[in-house]
Amino acid sequence: MYQISYEHHMRFYDFLKELDCYITSEAGMLEELRAFDKNPERKISALVCQRTQGKLSYPAPYLRILYVLEGGVKARIDGKEVTLSVGGMIFSNRFTKIDYEELQEDTRIVGFYFKPEYFTDSLLNQLADERMVYRFLIESLKSEEAIGRYYVFEFQPTADTHFYSILLLKQ
């Protein structure tokens, strides 16, 4: 397991300040998702929400991962409330309705949005050993039933998941 140091953690946030991937409103999120949808070259989008005003409740017709980098959020997933702190993650299909709001000012939430074509046969084969993830992906990509499906996880901020979220965001 990779352990990320506090120094590396802080350097990552300095790196993020240079990017324009921060979203501060629902309107900004919708604009970014429209741009993502219209660009056939992009198969994945990563956006960071911070200092949003109020609840974010936007449709996202993609497989998505919401991951709490800092702070905490109160989320409603298909009508069920959950509170997530640093390391909290929601993995959902395109039919899952999620709204959330920051619980404190220093909250940062990264959202990863995946178009179906991102998941090539080669990538899916690499994930076959992770049965739960593999099955979720296959069912989410193939199903046309408008039923929300999701997983909620709580990881330690020093766990691999945090490190890999940062790497994916940097890409």
MOHULIN-V118854 format. One record per residue. N is the residue number from 1. RES is the residue in three letters. D_LAST is the distance of its C-alpha to the last C-alpha in Angstrom with 1 decimal. Layout:
# MOHULIN-V118854
N_RES_D_LAST, N_RES_D_LAST
This chain:
# MOHULIN-V118854
1_MET_20.8, 2_TYR_18.4, 3_GLN_19.6, 4_ILE_17.5, 5_SER_19.9, 6_TYR_20.7, 7_GLU_19.9, 8_HIS_16.3, 9_HIS_16.1, 10_MET_17.6, 11_ARG_15.5, 12_PHE_12.3, 13_TYR_14.3, 14_ASP_15.4, 15_PHE_11.9, 16_LEU_11.6, 17_LYS_15.0, 18_GLU_13.8, 19_LEU_11.7, 20_ASP_13.6, 21_CYS_12.0, 22_TYR_15.1, 23_ILE_17.7, 24_THR_21.3, 25_SER_23.3, 26_GLU_23.8, 27_ALA_24.5, 28_GLY_21.1, 29_MET_19.4, 30_LEU_21.7, 31_GLU_20.9, 32_GLU_17.1, 33_LEU_17.9, 34_ARG_20.4, 35_ALA_18.1, 36_PHE_15.6, 37_ASP_18.8, 38_LYS_20.2, 39_ASN_17.3, 40_PRO_17.8, 41_GLU_14.8, 42_ARG_12.3, 43_LYS_12.4, 44_ILE_10.1, 45_SER_10.0, 46_ALA_9.1, 47_LEU_11.8, 48_VAL_13.5, 49_CYS_17.3, 50_GLN_19.6, 51_ARG_23.2, 52_THR_23.9, 53_GLN_27.6, 54_GLY_28.9, 55_LYS_27.7, 56_LEU_24.8, 57_SER_26.2, 58_TYR_24.5, 59_PRO_24.3, 60_ALA_21.1, 61_PRO_22.0, 62_TYR_19.0, 63_LEU_18.2, 64_ARG_16.5, 65_ILE_15.5, 66_LEU_16.6, 67_TYR_16.0, 68_VAL_18.0, 69_LEU_16.3, 70_GLU_19.5, 71_GLY_23.0, 72_GLY_24.2, 73_VAL_24.7, 74_LYS_27.6, 75_ALA_26.7, 76_ARG_28.9, 77_ILE_27.8, 78_ASP_30.3, 79_GLY_32.9, 80_LYS_32.3, 81_GLU_31.5, 82_VAL_29.2, 83_THR_28.1, 84_LEU_24.8, 85_SER_24.0, 86_VAL_21.1, 87_GLY_19.6, 88_GLY_21.0, 89_MET_19.2, 90_ILE_20.4, 91_PHE_19.5, 92_SER_21.3, 93_ASN_22.4, 94_ARG_22.8, 95_PHE_26.4, 96_THR_25.9, 97_LYS_26.9, 98_ILE_25.1, 99_ASP_26.0, 100_TYR_25.2, 101_GLU_26.0, 102_GLU_25.1, 103_LEU_27.8, 104_GLN_27.3, 105_GLU_26.1, 106_ASP_23.3, 107_THR_21.5, 108_ARG_17.8, 109_ILE_16.6, 110_VAL_13.2, 111_GLY_13.6, 112_PHE_11.6, 113_TYR_13.5, 114_PHE_13.9, 115_LYS_16.2, 116_PRO_18.6, 117_GLU_17.8, 118_TYR_14.3, 119_PHE_16.5, 120_THR_18.1, 121_ASP_21.1, 122_SER_19.4, 123_LEU_16.7, 124_LEU_19.6, 125_ASN_21.7, 126_GLN_19.3, 127_LEU_19.7, 128_ALA_23.4, 129_ASP_24.3, 130_GLU_22.9, 131_ARG_25.8, 132_MET_25.2, 133_VAL_21.6, 134_TYR_22.6, 135_ARG_25.6, 136_PHE_24.0, 137_LEU_21.4, 138_ILE_24.3, 139_GLU_26.6, 140_SER_24.1, 141_LEU_23.3, 142_LYS_27.0, 143_SER_28.9, 144_GLU_30.3, 145_GLU_32.1, 146_ALA_31.2, 147_ILE_31.0, 148_GLY_28.3, 149_ARG_26.9, 150_TYR_24.7, 151_TYR_24.2, 152_VAL_24.0, 153_PHE_23.0, 154_GLU_23.5, 155_PHE_21.6, 156_GLN_22.3, 157_PRO_19.7, 158_THR_20.0, 159_ALA_19.3, 160_ASP_16.6, 161_THR_15.4, 162_HIS_14.6, 163_PHE_12.7, 164_TYR_10.6, 165_SER_10.0, 166_ILE_8.8, 167_LEU_6.4, 168_LEU_5.2, 169_LEU_5.4, 170_LYS_3.8, 171_GLN_0.0
